[in-house]
Amino acid sequence: MSTQGKKSLNRKVFIPAFAIILLAVTIGLANNELLVSVARQLFYLSLSDFGWLYQLLAVTTLGITAYIFFSKAGNIRLGGEHAKPTFSMATTFAMALTGGIATGVVTYSVNEPIIYLGNVYGEIGNQAFEPGSAEAAIFALARSFHNWSFIPYAMYSIVGLMIGYMHFNRQQRFSISSTLTPILGNTERKPLVRAVVDIISVLAIALGLASSLGAGLALISSGLEVEYGIASNPTTWLILTLVISAIFITSALSGLKRGIRVLSSINAYIFYAFVAILLIIGPLNYILSLSVTSLGYWLDNFFLWSFDTKESGGEALVTWWTMYDWSIWIAYAPLMGLFLARISYGRTLREFLVINWILPSAFGIVWFAIWGGSAIKWQMDGTLDLVEVVTESGAVSGLWGFLQHLPLSALLIPLAILTLIISFSTAADSMSSTIATICTKNMTANEEPPRKQKILWGLSIGVIAYIMVAFGGGAQGVDGIKFLAAAGGFTVLFLFALIVASAAKVFIMRGSPEQQSVALDQQADEAYE
């Protein structure tokens, strides 16, 4: 597609979005308790009062995604019948996995199942079984499968699929607002609508990314304290913030094909290595037995868990874990969708969903089965007391107690720290670049946004993350971070609902889009080849 118009700052988006972020930074520096308080109120408002909407949206998104995958719509190729993919499937998967929520699976692969198993914060208080029991072990892994597989990755996929389809096949602007064209009409003629959508998206991802980076700071600093005796304090967090920010800003400045492609490939190989190591030294028979049983338990309870707004599972489990997870995935979804669309030109919709929905979901299940299953086994047989570690040191500390137990822990712990740094750097790279894209006029999917904006947004996100991790610890050690993430998710909740409605209208209500867009696909071939 030819570039139309001069690449200039989109003031209608940049000024309001950056002003709000700057206000948050200023409040945080001047009165951090006020910032944490406001984020806390948004947390309870969104996840308690709108929990029903989060759950309905999650299930609807899963259903529409599955329909597209199995229907004829899956044959549509992004960019037209003869479009060729820019990246190999392995490279695309590595970028999609590590550019998104791979940081989360590292952070919670041990911590979340152990917290459920030990009822650390009251998560299984509404269940009929006791903490530490065999039933609790099955529940802990099954609930982790639910929170880290097909539902959340469908949230990313539906937005990325819609952006790619509307841009590459329907010749719409490369923007989130283009996904709303099927229900709101041509947003090119509605600049106010387009600006509001983009502002909301920038705010959501800035808050979501800052919360993710904040969680990373808390986790990495706890690892440094456990292994090397370096105290977790504001000075340590500041140094880590500067290091991670420097890495991801440098990577972002290198561009998509060099920066994030290299980082994501390195990180993916480290992930694969950790899986192989634990399969060799972990309790393999127990992992296989527990994971298969937990899969059955999850499927048996799938609909109850998918529609529970806390009335069944309770606030500690549903609000603080599942609803929080949904909020942060939704916060990321619009801009993660832009990123996934950028790297998926030439893929059929079915290939797109294999790479961005099926494979990451399967990876999440395998990862939690191996890491979580090993942690549960060693907790149950008395080899480790990770419940005590988490209770005393916070919700993200169990990982390090787990790694200390492994052979070659002196090598594996720094490798895990490196993995986390690269993971957060990769996610921040992709997201800060995407924010800069939104704040620039006349951008297309194959262009890089201005370097100055990448630097500006990268620094802003780093500052917010530092403020929340330094001053908003709370009971879990990451409460302020969770408040911030929920605020980001709530910011984009209703926009996400409109995007899901657009997908339903395009791919279900009008019949096969494959038949609708043959002519448009031919135009796309001519424009992009």
N, C-alpha and C positions, 0 to 999 in steps of 0.2 A: 504494500500500500504506500503510495507516495505521501510524503509528509506535507501537510497543509498548514501554512501559517508559521510565523516565527515562534521559536521556543522561548517563552517568557514566563515570568512569575505570575501565577494565577492568584492575584491579590484577594479575590473574593473568597478563596479557600484558605490561603496561607495566613492572612492577617487575623481573621477570627480564631482559627485553630491554634495558631502560635500564641495569640494573646491569652487564650484560656490556659494553655499549658504553662506559659510564663507566669500567669497568676497563681497557678497551683504550686509552682516552684517557689515563688515569692512567699506565699502563705506558709509553705513547708519550712522554709528557712527562718521566717520570722516567728511563726507560731505552729510548730509541727503538730502539737496536740489538736489544734483546730482542723488541720488537714486530715489527720487520722479519724477525728470525730465525724467529719462530713462523709468520709469514705465509709465509715462504719454504718452510718444511717442509710446510705445508699445500698449497702450490702443487705441489710435486713429488709428494706423496702422492696428491693428487686427479688431476692431469693425467697423471702417468706410470702409476700403478697402476690408475686407473679410466678411462683413456682409452677402453678398449673399451666401457664403459658409456655414456660421453658420445656416442660415435659411434652405437651401437645406438639410443639414445634419440632422437638427432637424426633419423636416417632413419625411425624409427617415427613420430615426430611429423609429419614431412613426409607420410608415407603416409596417416595418419589425417586430417590437414587436407585433403589432396587428395580423399580419399573423401567427406568431408562436403560439400565444395564442389560436387562433381559428382553427388552422390546426391540423393534426394528430401529428405533431412534439411536440405538447403540452403534449402528453402522455409519452414522454421519461422521465425516472426517473434518476436523477443525482446519479451515483454510481451503476446503474443496477436495474433490475426489483425487486429484493428483498431487496434493501437498505432501511434502516430505518432512519428517521430523528433524528438528535441529540437533537433538541430543539422542544418544542411545537410551534404551529402556533402563539399563542399569544406572546410568548417570542421572537420568530424570528421576528415578526412584530415590537415589541418594540425596538429591537436592530437595525433593518433596518431603522426605522423611526428616532430614536434619535441619531443613529450613523452617520446619513447623514446630511440632511439639515433642521432638525427640528429647529435649531437655527434661520434660516431664517424666518420661519413662525411666530416665536415669534417677531423677530425684525420688520418685515414689515407688520404684520397683520393689524395694525392700520395705520402705517405711510404711506404705499404705496397708499392705496385708498384715504387717506386724501390729499396726495400730488397731485394725479391726480385730485381730486375734486376741489381743490383750485388753480390748475395750478401754483404751487409754483415755479417750475423751468422751466415753459414753456411747460409742457408735453402735454397739449391739445390745444396748439396754432394753430395747423393745423385742428382742428375740427370745425364743424359748430355751436356748442353750446357754451354757456357762462359758465365760472367757477361758481360753486355753484348751477347750475340749476339741475332740475330733470334728464335731459339727461346726465349731467356730473356725477351724482350719479350712474346711470346705467352703464355708460362707466367705471367708476373707479373700480367697483366691477368686471365687466366682464373682464377687462384687467388683474386684479389680478388673476382671475381664469385661464386665458391663461398662465400667467407666472409661476404658482405654481401647475400645475397638470400633465396631461398626457404626455405632450412633455418632460419636464425635467426628470420626473421619468423613462421615457423610455430610456433616456441616461444612467442612472445608470444600469437599468435592462439588456440592451443589452450586456454590458460589463461583468457584473456578470454572466449572463447566458452563455456567450461564454467561460469564464474562467472555470466555473464549468463543462460545457460539455466537454471541451477539456481535463481537468485534470481527472475528475472522470470517464468519459466514453471513452475517447480516449487515456488515459494513458500518457498524455503529462505532462511536468513539470508544477508545480503550479506557473505560472508566466503570466504576461501580454503578453509577446512575444509569448506564446503558441497560443494565439488567432489568430495570423497571419499565422499559419501553413497552413490553407486552401489556401492562396493566395501566400505565399512566400516559401512554402515547409518547411521541418523539420528544425526549428530554432536551434535544438541541433547541427546541422552541420554548423551553422552560428553564432558563438559566438559573432562576432562583431555586427550583427543585434540585437541579444538578449541583449547585453550590452547597445546599443544605446537606445533601447526601454525602458529598465529599468531606465536608467539615465533620459530620458525625463519624465517618469512617476513620478519619485521621485521629480524632480524639480517642476513639475506641482502641485503635491499635497502639497509640502512644501509651495509654493507660495499661493495656494488656501486656505490651512488651516491657514496660517499666516494672510491672508486677512480676513477670517471668524472670527478668534480670535480677530483681530483688531477691527472689527465691534462690536464684543461682548464687548470689553473693552469700546468703545465709548458709547454703549447703557447702560451698567451697571453703568458706572460712571455718566452718565446723570441722571439715576434713583436715585443714591445716593445723587446727588446734589439737585434734586427736593424734595425728601422726607426728607433728613436729613441735608441738607445744606453743605455737603462735596463737596468742589470745585473740578471741573473736571480739573485736571492739570497733568503734567508729573509724579508727585509723586503718585497721586491717581492711575494713569494707571499702574505705576510700581508695586505698592502693589497688584493690581488686577491681573497683569500678573503673579506675583510670586504665588499668591493663586491658580489661575486656573491651572498653570503649575504643581504645587505640587499635586493637586488633580488628574489630568489626568495621570501624570507620575506614581503616586502611583497605580492608577487603572490599568494602562498598565502593571505594574510589577506583578499585581495579576493574570493576565492571562484572557483569553476570558470568561471562564466559571464562574469566580468569579467577576472580576472587572467590565467589561462592561455589563455583564448580570445583575448585581445588579443595577448599575447606570441607565441603560436604563429602567429597570422595574419601578424604583422610578420615573423617569422623565415622563414615559408614564402615570402613574397614576395622576401626577400633571396636565398633559395636559388634561386628561379626566375630572378632577375636574374643571378646568377652563371652559371647554365647558359647563359643567352642570350648573355652577354658572351663566354664561352669558345667558344661555337659561332661567334661572329662573328670573333674574333681568333685562335682556335686553328687548328691544322692539321687542318681538317675532313676532308679526304680520307683522311689517315692514321688519324684517329680512327675513321672508319667502317670502313676496311679492317682495322685491327688488332682492333677490337671484334668484328666478324663472325667473323674467324678465331679469336679467343679464345673466343667462344661455342662454336664447334665443338670446340675443344680441351677446353674445360670439359665439354661433354656427352660427349665421347669418354672422358674420365677420371673421370666423375662417380662411378661406383660405387667405383672404387679409392680416390678421395679421401674418399668418404663412410664408408668402413670402415677406412681406414688409421689405426692407432694409434701410428704413428711408425716401424714396421718398414720401410716403403717410403720415406716422405718424409724421415725423420730427425727428431730432437728439435727442432732449431732451427726447422724449418718447422711441424711438426705440433703439438708440445707448446706452443711459445712463441707460435704464431699461431692455428691453427685451434682447438685445444683451449682455449686462453685465451679466444678469441672465444665458444665455446660456453658456457664457464663463466660469463662475465659476462652473456650473454643469459639463461641459466638463473637466475642470481642475480636479475635484474630481473623474470623472467617472472611470478611470483605476484602481485607488487604492480602491475606493469604491466597484468596481466590485470584487476585490480580497476579500474584507471583506464579501460581500454578498455571494460569493461562499463558503467561510469558514463556514458560518452558515446555508447553504442550502443543505447540503448533505442529500440524501434520498428523496428530494422533486421532483415531476414531474416538467417539465418546466412550465406547466400551473399553478401549485401551486406556483412555484417560482414567476411567474408574478402576481398572485393574491396578494401575500405578498409584493412584492417589486415595483409593478407598479399600480395595481388597488386600493388597500387599501390606500397607501400613497396619491395617487391622490385624492381619495374621501375624505380623511381626510383633505387635503389642501383646497378643495372646501368648506367643512363644516366649517373649522376653519376661513377662510377668510369671509365666509358668516356671521358668528356670530360676530366675532370681527370687521371686516370691516363694516358690515351692521350697527352694533350698533354705531360705530364712525361716520359714515355718517349721521345717523338719528339725533344724538345729535348735529352735526355740522349744519345740515340743519335747525333744529328748534330753534337754538340759545342757546341751553343748554350749549354747549362748543364751544370754538373757537380754535380748534386744528390746523387750518391752520395758525393762528398767532403764536401758540407755535412752530410749525415746522419752520416757516419763521424766527423767532427770535433765535431759539436754535439749529437748525440743523435737518437733515433728519431723525434722529432716536429718536427724542425727544417726538413725539406725543404720544407714548405708555404710558408715565408716566402721561401726562395730562389726558389721557383717564382713567387710573386706579385710579387717584385721585378722579374722579367723582363717582366711584363705592362705594356702601356700604361696610364697613369693609376694606376700602382702606389701613388702617394701617397694616392689615394682608396680603392683597393681593399683595401689592407692594413688601414687602420682599420675599413673596412667588414667585413672578415673577422674582426677582433678583436671588433667589436660583435656579429657573428653568433654567434661562439663564446660570448660572455658571455650573450647571450639564450638560446642553445641550452642551456647548462648551467643557466641560471636556470629555463627552462621545464621541463626534466627534473626538477630538484630541487623545483620547485613541485609538480608532479604527484605525485612520490614521497613528499615529506614530508607532504603532505595525506593521502595514502593510508595512510602509517604511522599518522598520527593517527587515521584512521578505524578501523583495526584495534584500536587501543588504547582505543577508546570502545565502551561497551556499547550495544546496540539501535540501531545505525546502519543506515540504508537507503541505496540507491544515489543518491538525489536530495538527500541532506543533507550539510551541511558539518560537519566535525569541529571540536572546540574550538580556539580561537585559541592558547591557551597551549601546547597540545601541538605545534602547527605550529611555533611559535617554538623550543620546546625541542629538537625533533628537527632542525630546520634548523641550529641552532647546533652541535649535537653532530656532525652530518655534516660541517660546515665545519671543525671542529677536527681530526677524523680525517684528512680530505683534506690539510690543511696539514701535519700531522705526517709523512704518508707521502711527500709530494712534497718536503719539506724534508730528510728524513733517509734516504730509501730509494731514491736515484737508481739506482745500479748501472750496468751496462754500457750499457744502452739509454737511461739517463736517467730511465726510468719503471719500473724493475724492481720497486721496492717497491709501486708502484700495481698492477702486474700480479699480484704476490703477493696483495695484498689482495682483488682482484677474484676470483681463483681460490678464495680462502678463502670468499668469499660464495657462489660457485656451488656449491662442495662442500657448504656448509651446507644448501642446498636441493635437492641432486641427487636424493635418494631421495624427497623429497616430490613433486618434479616427475615422477618415474617413476610414482608413484601417481596423479597427476592424469591423465597420459597413459593409464594403464590404465583409469581411470574413463571417459574419453572413448571409448575403444575399446568398453567395455561398453555405454555408453549408445547410441552411434551406429552400431555395427557388429554386436555380438553379439546384440542384442535385436531386430534389424530396425529399421524406420523409427520414430524417436521421434515423427515427425509424427502417426502413428496413435495412439501411446501417450498423447499429451498434449493431445488436443483439448479435453477437459473442463478440464484445468488452464489452457489458454490462455484459455478463456472466463472462468475465475475471475480470471486476470490482467488481462483487459480491464476487468472490473468494478472491480478494486482500483486500477488505475493510471490509468485514463482521467480 
